[in-house]
Amino acid sequence: MKKVTVRVPATTANLGPGFDAFGCALSLYTDVTFEETDSGLEITGCDEAYTGPDNLAYTAYCAVLESLSEQVRGVKIHIDAHIPIGRGLGSSAALLVAGAMGANVLRGNKLSTQGLLNITNAMEGHPDNLAPAFFGGLTASMVDNGLPVCVNFPLHPDWEFLALIPDFELSTSFARSVLPAQLPRADAVYNIAHGALVLKALELGDEKLLRNAMQDRLHQPYRKNLITDYDAIEALVRTTGAAFCVSGAGPTLLCITLDERLEEKLAKKLPQITKANWQMLPLHIEFEGAKVICAE
Ligand code: HSE
């Protein structure tokens, strides 16, 4: 095989209290095509700033070949990204997953998905976006002895996700730099308890329980100051009964509800309470993880 296209879903990490642990795959995708050539690297379909050898799809591609002790030959990479960059919807994880899968498929599928997850987790530093990008659905992950252990959790199929995506980016490294290194024990207990109940509420389709459980003391209180009009938007969403959290490191804000009319309810009021432009993007759960959509 010479050419392969991998489709990877967007992911929302943390889901409130599950910092660096919980994640869910969503119905928005990045497709990446890899074609082996005789020499050189060519990357198309993205901003020129991302066409060098530090492109995440390429670095993951090379890392997989290295772990197989195989030579990196020339490769053409074409990126068709629908996951917005720097918005907390797993665009970086999607590129890492695509690169790892692309290399593995082109060289005969020698590594398992867990093997690809181990390699990409060492690059990303936390598995909460990678796990749902590989496996689909809702995942919780831990890192044990340096290796990610990820499990899927049951998820009620009727949830609607409404992503509020602003017109500004927030870098994950900056959003992590504002977090305290240590927390009071009461806050740790708060997050453990709320995290467990978030998983149960998502399984049951219990919106009231989710709304109450999806609260956090580990990262959101420190990050909300980086997100324009966070408090006003949270207050507005809470009047609708939907659950609310920061998607990943932000700045996208995520509403989770059973109400199919949530977007309609927010459409008029949201622009009135904020200075930024927020795109409202309705999304569904993606139960399938990354997959090959074309191979030649
Ligand atoms: N768990 C990560 C964070 C997700 O919140 O920083 C973003 O990569």
Residues whose N, C-alpha, C, O or C-beta is under 5 A from the ligand:
A	BS01	HSE	A13 F19 D20 D128 T172 R176 G248 A249
